[in-house]
Amino acid sequence: MQKQLNRWFIHEPGSWQEVLLACLPFLVLFLFPGVFSFPGVEESVPVAIGLGLLGLLVLTLAVLGIAGLLVRLPRWALPYAGVLITGVVFLVLILSGTSFLFHGGLSAPWWLRMLAFDIISLGAMVVTMILLIWIAQKIPLTRDFFGQVQKDWSLFSFAMYGGAMVLVLGMYEDISGAGLYILVTAVPLFLGVWAYLRTQALHWRIIAMFLAVTLSMGITLLANLQLMDWVSPVEFTIGALDINRSVLSILLTWFLAVTMLFIPMILPRIPFSKPARENMV
C-alpha cells in the first residue's frame, strides 16, 4: 500500500503533478462558490445536489490531505495542512469568546477591535506553529517534515499560504453575484503555487507568495467596491477619500494574510527546531 501511495503522490520537485496536487485545494475551494455565485446557478440546482457536490469536494480534499500525511507531507500537501490549521485556529478563537470584540458592548472604535482580533489571531498562529513543530519531531509520519523545515522554513510559509487562501475567500462572504471575481481571484493564487514549487531561491519564493496574496486581495477589494449593494459605515477620511468598514476589513485581512507568510521566519530561532549540529555547539 505504501508503494502504491508513493507512486501516486511522490513526484519530482517542480513537476506538473506536484503543482497540480498543490493547486487542487485552491481550485476546489474557489470553483464551487465561484460557479454557484453566478446569477441563476444556485437557484437552478436542487439543494440536495448542491450539498452533495460540496460534501464530495470536501471529502476529496480530506482524502488527499490524509494521503499527503501518509507519504510524510511532501511540499504539495502543505497548503492542505494550512487550510486545516487556519480553520482550527479561527474556530478555537471564536469558541473561546474573541467574537465579543465585534458583538459585545465595547466602546472602542470598530477598526481598533478589528486590529485587536488580527493581533490575537497572529499570536494564536505563532503558538500553533511552535506547537506543531514540537509535535512534528515526535511523530514518525511527520519526522521527515520536521527535518525538512529545519533546512527550509519557507515550507511552513507555503502551508500558511493555504491558510491565506481561506482568508481571501472569506472576503466574499457578504457579496452576491461575485462568481467571476471569485474565479479570477484564484488565478494569482495558482501562479503563486507554481512559482513557489518551481523556484529555488528562498527569497523569490516568499516574494511570489506575497505578490499572489496581494493581487488576490486586490481583486476582492475591487469586487467589494463594484458589487456590494450596501454601504458600510465610514471609519476614516483621508483627504477626499472615505475608507469604509468593508475596505478597511480587506486591508486588515490582507495584513493578517501576508504576515502569516513571514511568521515561520522565527522557527529557526526556536531552540528545539534547530538542526542537531547546532544544538550540540
DOTOR-181487 format. One record per residue (C-alpha): residue in one letter; x, y, z. Coordinates in steps of 0.5 Angstrom, whole numbers, padded with zeros to 4 digits, always signed. Example, Ala and Ser with C-alpha at 12.3 -4.5 7.8 and 13.67 -1.06 7.14 Angstrom:
<atoms>
A+0025-0009+0016
S+0027-0002+0014
</atoms>
This chain:
<atoms>
M+0000+0000+0000
Q+0006+0005+0002
K+0009+0003-0005
Q+0002+0005-0009
L+0002+0011-0005
N+0009+0013-0006
R+0008+0012-0014
W+0001+0017-0014
F+0003+0022-0009
I+0011+0023-0009
H+0013+0027-0015
E+0020+0031-0017
P+0020+0038-0015
G+0017+0043-0019
S+0014+0037-0024
W+0007+0039-0026
Q+0004+0033-0022
E+0007+0037-0016
V+0004+0043-0018
L-0003+0040-0020
L-0004+0037-0013
A-0002+0043-0009
C-0007+0047-0013
L-0013+0043-0012
P-0015+0046-0005
F-0015+0053-0009
L-0018+0050-0015
V-0024+0047-0011
L-0025+0052-0005
F-0026+0057-0011
L-0029+0054-0016
F-0035+0051-0012
P-0037+0058-0009
G-0035+0062-0016
V-0039+0058-0020
F-0045+0058-0015
S-0045+0065-0015
F-0046+0067-0022
P-0054+0069-0022
G-0059+0064-0023
V-0054+0058-0022
E-0055+0057-0015
E-0063+0057-0016
S-0063+0052-0021
V-0059+0047-0017
P-0063+0043-0012
V-0061+0044-0005
A-0059+0036-0004
I-0055+0036-0010
G-0051+0042-0008
L-0050+0040-0001
G-0048+0033-0004
L-0043+0036-0009
L-0040+0041-0003
G-0039+0034+0001
L-0036+0031-0005
L-0031+0036-0006
V-0029+0037+0002
L-0028+0029+0002
T-0024+0029-0004
L-0019+0035+0000
A-0019+0031+0006
V-0017+0024+0003
L-0012+0028-0001
G-0009+0031+0006
I-0009+0024+0009
A-0005+0022+0003
G+0000+0027+0004
L+0000+0026+0011
L+0001+0018+0010
V+0007+0020+0005
R+0010+0024+0010
L+0008+0031+0008
P+0011+0033+0001
R+0011+0040-0001
W+0004+0039-0005
A+0001+0037+0002
L+0003+0043+0006
P-0003+0048+0003
Y-0008+0043+0005
A-0005+0043+0012
G-0005+0051+0012
V-0013+0051+0011
L-0014+0046+0017
I-0009+0050+0021
T-0012+0056+0020
G-0019+0054+0020
V-0018+0050+0027
V-0014+0057+0030
F-0020+0061+0028
L-0025+0056+0030
V-0022+0056+0037
L-0021+0063+0038
I-0029+0064+0036
L-0031+0059+0041
S-0026+0062+0046
G-0030+0068+0046
T-0026+0073+0042
S-0032+0075+0038
F-0034+0080+0044
L-0029+0084+0040
F-0035+0085+0035
H-0041+0084+0038
G-0040+0086+0045
G-0041+0093+0049
L-0034+0095+0048
S-0034+0103+0047
A-0027+0102+0043
P-0027+0104+0035
W-0029+0098+0030
W-0022+0099+0027
L-0019+0098+0034
R-0023+0092+0035
M-0021+0089+0028
L-0014+0090+0029
A-0014+0087+0036
F-0017+0081+0033
D-0012+0081+0028
I-0006+0081+0033
I-0010+0076+0037
S-0010+0071+0031
L-0003+0072+0030
G-0001+0071+0037
A-0005+0064+0036
M-0002+0063+0030
V+0005+0063+0033
V+0004+0059+0039
T+0000+0054+0034
M+0006+0053+0029
I+0011+0053+0035
L+0007+0047+0038
L+0006+0044+0031
I+0014+0044+0030
W+0015+0041+0037
I+0010+0035+0036
A+0013+0034+0029
Q+0019+0032+0031
K+0016+0027+0036
I+0011+0023+0031
P+0014+0018+0026
L+0010+0021+0020
T+0012+0028+0021
R+0019+0027+0023
D+0022+0028+0016
F+0018+0034+0015
F+0021+0037+0022
G+0028+0035+0019
Q+0026+0039+0012
V+0023+0045+0016
Q+0030+0045+0020
K+0033+0046+0013
D+0028+0051+0010
W+0023+0055+0014
S+0019+0057+0008
L+0016+0050+0008
F+0011+0053+0013
S+0010+0059+0010
F+0008+0055+0004
A+0003+0052+0009
M+0001+0059+0011
Y+0000+0061+0004
G-0006+0055+0004
G-0009+0059+0010
A-0008+0066+0007
M-0013+0063+0001
V-0018+0062+0007
L-0018+0069+0009
V-0018+0071+0002
L-0024+0067+0000
G-0028+0070+0007
M-0028+0077+0004
Y-0033+0075-0001
E-0038+0073+0005
D-0042+0079+0004
I-0042+0080-0003
S-0047+0077-0008
G-0046+0075-0015
A-0039+0075-0015
G-0038+0069-0019
L-0033+0072-0024
Y-0029+0075-0019
I-0028+0069-0014
L-0026+0065-0020
V-0021+0071-0022
T-0018+0071-0015
A-0016+0064-0016
V-0011+0066-0022
P-0006+0069-0018
L-0006+0064-0012
F-0005+0059-0017
L+0001+0063-0020
G+0004+0063-0013
V+0004+0056-0012
W+0007+0055-0019
A+0012+0060-0017
Y+0014+0057-0010
L+0015+0050-0013
R+0019+0052-0019
T+0023+0057-0016
Q+0030+0055-0012
A+0032+0062-0008
L+0028+0062-0002
H+0027+0070-0002
W+0024+0069-0009
R+0019+0064-0006
I+0017+0069-0001
I+0016+0075-0006
A+0012+0070-0010
M+0007+0068-0005
F+0007+0076-0002
L+0005+0078-0009
A+0000+0073-0010
V-0004+0074-0004
T-0003+0082-0005
L-0006+0081-0012
S-0012+0077-0010
M-0014+0081-0004
G-0014+0087-0009
I-0019+0083-0013
T-0023+0082-0007
L-0023+0090-0006
L-0025+0091-0013
A-0031+0086-0012
N-0033+0090-0006
L-0033+0097-0009
Q-0036+0094-0015
L-0042+0089-0012
M-0043+0091-0005
D-0050+0093-0005
W-0050+0096+0002
V-0045+0102+0004
S-0042+0100+0011
P-0040+0106+0016
V-0034+0110+0014
E-0028+0109+0019
F-0023+0114+0016
T-0023+0120+0012
I-0016+0121+0008
G-0017+0128+0004
A-0023+0127+0000
L-0022+0119+0001
D-0027+0116+0005
I-0025+0109+0008
N-0031+0105+0010
R-0031+0098+0014
S-0031+0094+0008
V-0025+0097+0005
L-0021+0097+0012
S-0023+0090+0013
I-0020+0088+0007
L-0014+0092+0008
L-0013+0089+0015
T-0014+0082+0013
W-0009+0083+0008
F-0004+0085+0013
L-0006+0079+0017
A-0005+0074+0011
V+0002+0077+0009
T+0004+0077+0016
M+0002+0069+0017
L+0007+0068+0011
F+0013+0071+0015
I+0012+0068+0022
P+0016+0062+0020
M+0022+0066+0020
I+0022+0066+0028
L+0022+0058+0027
P+0030+0058+0026
R+0031+0061+0033
I+0027+0056+0037
P+0032+0052+0041
F+0029+0045+0039
S+0028+0047+0032
K+0035+0048+0030
P+0039+0042+0027
A+0042+0037+0032
R+0049+0040+0030
E+0047+0047+0032
N+0044+0044+0039
M+0051+0041+0040
V+0055+0047+0040
</atoms>
